[in-house]
């Protein structure tokens, strides 16, 4: 709920909460 995007070495991690 909201949508959290985290940039990590190797790509991007999208956490849908």
C-alpha positions, -999 to +999 in steps of 0.1 A: +000+000+000+017+032-013+044+016-034+080+015-022+108+015-048+143+006-036+173+009-059+198-019-053+231-029-069+220-052-098+186-037-105+155-023-087+134-039-060+097-029-059+079-036-027+041-033-030+027-025+005 
